């Protein structure tokens, strides 16, 4: 940027070549135009972009879960933490088609102990049954009043459900109906634990539906 005075031209407001001139602060100012560079990314960059795009979209469908399961992780948003920690579970094939390994997907992360939960699906009642084992407290890593959650995600409908189970110190079964317009074949299940104050979670566990 250059400032100049011109008694012949007075106030100048036009462009000549790659220079734009304008009048500001009682002075004529000349600025060079900024030309955008053409983006010519490498295949590696395109792969990274495809992974990020898929995970950003997935974080939107899982937003209520992500906001709870990634609370307090890093300095950015919960969605950014979700994307960063799940890059390794996404693969990119021909034409940059993306495949997500849902068995490796983290829907929560933290230092709390993972809960002991299993799940079965009853096709007669169209309900999931989550069986939970009681666990002992461990200073800093588990407490009997830790909250335990299950997560159901329908990959085609792109909808999720956060299911509150029993506290860590209790054992028992919790049922949850298959949501309307969901297909049981497309449902992925997870569970994780959370400190009662909601500030610290466990890593999530991918559940095999029996």
RODO-2510 file (C-alpha; in nm, 4 decimals, decimal comma):
residues 210
     n   res          X          Y          Z
     1     x     0,0000     0,0000     0,0000
     2     x     0,1319     0,3446    -0,0946
     3     x     0,0003     0,6891    -0,0037
     4     x     0,0361     0,9840    -0,2445
     5     x    -0,0978     1,3320    -0,3102
     6     x    -0,2022     1,4417    -0,6576
     7     x    -0,3096     1,7982    -0,7201
     8     x    -0,3880     1,7138    -1,0828
     9     x    -0,5976     1,4024    -1,0206
    10     x    -0,7623     1,5085    -0,6956
    11     x    -0,9448     1,2220    -0,5256
    12     x    -0,8663     0,9036    -0,7185
    13     x    -1,1009     0,6003    -0,7092
    14     x    -1,0230     0,3615    -0,9921
    15     x    -0,8114     0,0643    -1,0957
    16     x    -0,5222     0,0586    -1,3388
    17     x    -0,3714    -0,2804    -1,4188
    18     x    -0,3070    -0,4611    -1,0923
    19     x    -0,3251    -0,1414    -0,8841
    20     x    -0,6420    -0,0112    -0,7172
    21     x    -0,6548     0,3524    -0,6050
    22     x    -0,8928     0,4972    -0,3505
    23     x    -0,9270     0,7988    -0,1222
    24     x    -0,9214     0,7418     0,2543
    25     x    -0,8177     0,9434     0,5572
    26     x    -0,7818     1,2541     0,3342
    27     x    -0,5156     1,0817     0,1238
    28     x    -0,4975     0,8935    -0,2030
    29     x    -0,3992     0,5302    -0,1462
    30     x    -0,2699     0,2822    -0,4041
    31     x    -0,2993    -0,0890    -0,3319
    32     x    -0,1869    -0,3907    -0,5295
    33     x    -0,4652    -0,6329    -0,6170
    34     x    -0,4486    -0,9735    -0,4522
    35     x    -0,5050    -1,2570    -0,6939
    36     x    -0,6276    -1,5872    -0,5509
    37     x    -0,4013    -1,8823    -0,6129
    38     x    -0,5485    -2,1824    -0,7851
    39     x    -0,5849    -2,4718    -0,5446
    40     x    -0,4073    -2,7780    -0,6808
    41     x    -0,4065    -3,0188    -0,3853
    42     x    -0,2087    -3,3401    -0,3782
    43     x    -0,3815    -3,6820    -0,3519
    44     x    -0,2809    -3,6947     0,0146
    45     x    -0,4554    -3,3637     0,0806
    46     x    -0,7676    -3,4837    -0,1009
    47     x    -0,7734    -3,7998     0,1120
    48     x    -0,7442    -3,5921     0,4276
    49     x    -1,0237    -3,3630     0,3108
    50     x    -1,2506    -3,6590     0,2322
    51     x    -1,1952    -3,8023     0,5816
    52     x    -1,2633    -3,4705     0,7503
    53     x    -1,5757    -3,4068     0,5440
    54     x    -1,7187    -3,7477     0,6379
    55     x    -1,6407    -3,7061     1,0079
    56     x    -1,7734    -3,3503     1,0246
    57     x    -2,1008    -3,4713     0,8757
    58     x    -2,1088    -3,7679     1,1157
    59     x    -2,0477    -3,5380     1,4126
    60     x    -2,3615    -3,3441     1,3169
    61     x    -2,5800    -3,6558     1,3245
    62     x    -2,4226    -3,7564     1,6565
    63     x    -2,4162    -3,4038     1,7985
    64     x    -2,6059    -3,4660     2,1280
    65     x    -2,3783    -3,7638     2,1927
    66     x    -2,0585    -3,5842     2,0914
    67     x    -2,1385    -3,2820     2,3089
    68     x    -2,1642    -3,5108     2,6103
    69     x    -1,8931    -3,7639     2,5291
    70     x    -1,6196    -3,5143     2,4294
    71     x    -1,6837    -3,2464     2,6881
    72     x    -1,3635    -3,0964     2,8253
    73     x    -1,1384    -3,2547     2,5602
    74     x    -0,8799    -3,0166     2,4135
    75     x    -0,9177    -2,6435     2,3597
    76     x    -1,1560    -2,6553     2,0645
    77     x    -1,5162    -2,7645     2,0235
    78     x    -1,6441    -3,1124     2,1045
    79     x    -1,7020    -3,1709     1,7321
    80     x    -1,3400    -3,0814     1,6520
    81     x    -1,2212    -3,3305     1,9142
    82     x    -1,4483    -3,5982     1,7677
    83     x    -1,3104    -3,5421     1,4168
    84     x    -0,9478    -3,5360     1,5321
    85     x    -0,9661    -3,8553     1,7380
    86     x    -1,1570    -4,0542     1,4750
    87     x    -0,9429    -3,9884     1,1676
    88     x    -0,7902    -4,3353     1,1999
    89     x    -1,1242    -4,5170     1,1692
    90     x    -1,1983    -4,3692     0,8246
    91     x    -1,0534    -4,5091     0,5025
    92     x    -1,0704    -4,3588     0,1529
    93     x    -1,0938    -4,5687    -0,1630
    94     x    -1,1281    -4,5029    -0,5338
    95     x    -1,2853    -4,1734    -0,6353
    96     x    -1,2320    -4,0703    -0,2724
    97     x    -1,5232    -4,2820    -0,1495
    98     x    -1,5187    -4,2964     0,2305
    99     x    -1,5710    -4,5994     0,4554
   100     x    -1,6158    -4,5656     0,8311
   101     x    -1,5100    -4,8522     1,0585
   102     x    -1,7877    -4,8162     1,3137
   103     x    -1,6319    -5,0747     1,5444
   104     x    -1,3402    -4,8354     1,6016
   105     x    -1,5439    -4,5165     1,6199
   106     x    -1,5209    -4,3224     1,9463
   107     x    -1,8406    -4,1470     2,0542
   108     x    -1,6868    -4,0533     2,3903
   109     x    -1,3370    -4,0336     2,5345
   110     x    -1,1732    -3,9856     2,8716
   111     x    -0,9907    -4,1533     3,1605
   112     x    -1,2892    -4,3071     3,3442
   113     x    -1,3123    -4,6855     3,3349
   114     x    -1,5326    -4,8225     3,0596
   115     x    -1,8587    -4,9771     3,1858
   116     x    -1,9546    -5,3442     3,1591
   117     x    -2,2551    -5,3501     2,9272
   118     x    -2,3887    -5,5978     2,6712
   119     x    -2,6869    -5,5649     2,4395
   120     x    -2,9337    -5,7929     2,2640
   121     x    -3,2152    -5,7170     2,0219
   122     x    -3,5548    -5,8879     2,0452
   123     x    -3,7211    -5,8901     1,7037
   124     x    -4,0562    -5,9944     1,8543
   125     x    -4,0822    -5,6815     2,0685
   126     x    -3,8532    -5,4626     1,8533
   127     x    -3,6593    -5,3664     2,1643
   128     x    -3,2962    -5,3496     2,2690
   129     x    -3,2059    -5,4900     2,6092
   130     x    -2,8931    -5,3548     2,7753
   131     x    -2,7542    -5,5818     3,0471
   132     x    -2,5285    -5,4097     3,2971
   133     x    -2,2840    -5,5468     3,5568
   134     x    -2,2248    -5,3590     3,8803
   135     x    -1,8697    -5,2334     3,9315
   136     x    -1,6651    -5,1305     4,2318
   137     x    -1,5379    -4,7779     4,2818
   138     x    -1,1773    -4,6965     4,1963
   139     x    -1,0335    -4,3654     4,3109
   140     x    -1,0069    -4,1245     4,0192
   141     x    -1,1349    -4,3747     3,7624
   142     x    -1,4734    -4,5064     3,8735
   143     x    -1,7461    -4,4315     4,1253
   144     x    -2,0641    -4,6185     4,2086
   145     x    -2,2720    -4,3154     4,1042
   146     x    -2,1039    -4,2746     3,7636
   147     x    -2,3645    -4,2296     3,4913
   148     x    -2,3695    -4,4928     3,2177
   149     x    -2,5063    -4,4301     2,8685
   150     x    -2,5770    -4,6397     2,5619
   151     x    -2,5732    -4,4944     2,2116
   152     x    -2,7662    -4,6220     1,9112
   153     x    -2,6832    -4,4916     1,5643
   154     x    -2,8715    -4,5785     1,2445
   155     x    -2,6209    -4,5428     0,9613
   156     x    -2,8730    -4,5036     0,6772
   157     x    -3,1265    -4,2809     0,8527
   158     x    -2,8325    -4,0911     1,0070
   159     x    -3,0051    -4,0588     1,3414
   160     x    -2,8805    -4,1309     1,6916
   161     x    -3,0280    -4,1983     2,0351
   162     x    -2,8623    -4,1436     2,3718
   163     x    -3,0019    -4,3971     2,6224
   164     x    -2,9528    -4,3451     2,9960
   165     x    -2,8729    -4,6759     3,1685
   166     x    -2,8227    -4,7525     3,5367
   167     x    -2,5430    -4,6014     3,7444
   168     x    -2,2148    -4,7909     3,7522
   169     x    -2,2749    -4,9488     4,0941
   170     x    -2,6045    -5,1109     3,9898
   171     x    -2,6685    -5,4215     3,7848
   172     x    -2,9770    -5,4935     3,5793
   173     x    -3,1453    -5,4582     3,2416
   174     x    -3,2671    -5,1499     3,0566
   175     x    -3,4880    -5,1775     2,7481
   176     x    -3,5224    -4,9332     2,4625
   177     x    -3,7540    -4,9638     2,1593
   178     x    -3,6256    -4,9530     1,8032
   179     x    -3,7153    -4,6003     1,6836
   180     x    -3,9732    -4,5630     1,4104
   181     x    -3,8360    -4,5828     1,0548
   182     x    -3,5117    -4,7393     1,1755
   183     x    -3,3792    -5,0661     1,0338
   184     x    -3,2263    -5,2984     1,2911
   185     x    -2,9629    -5,4143     1,0390
   186     x    -2,8179    -5,0626     1,0182
   187     x    -2,7915    -4,9907     1,3903
   188     x    -2,4545    -4,9542     1,5639
   189     x    -2,4400    -4,9630     1,9434
   190     x    -2,1947    -4,8139     2,1934
   191     x    -2,1713    -4,7404     2,5632
   192     x    -1,9650    -4,5155     2,7885
   193     x    -1,9527    -4,3939     3,1476
   194     x    -1,9434    -4,0413     3,2842
   195     x    -1,8608    -3,8898     3,6192
   196     x    -2,1770    -3,7675     3,7898
   197     x    -2,0767    -3,4020     3,7450
   198     x    -2,0537    -3,4589     3,3683
   199     x    -1,6957    -3,3367     3,3354
   200     x    -1,5060    -3,6630     3,2786
   201     x    -1,6006    -3,9585     3,0561
   202     x    -1,4646    -4,2991     2,9679
   203     x    -1,3724    -4,4072     2,6205
   204     x    -1,6743    -4,5476     2,4438
   205     x    -1,7014    -4,9196     2,3720
   206     x    -1,8473    -5,0616     2,0517
   207     x    -2,1120    -5,3195     2,1425
   208     x    -2,1922    -5,6322     1,9415
   209     x    -2,5689    -5,6681     1,9280
   210     x    -2,6693    -6,0220     2,0143
***
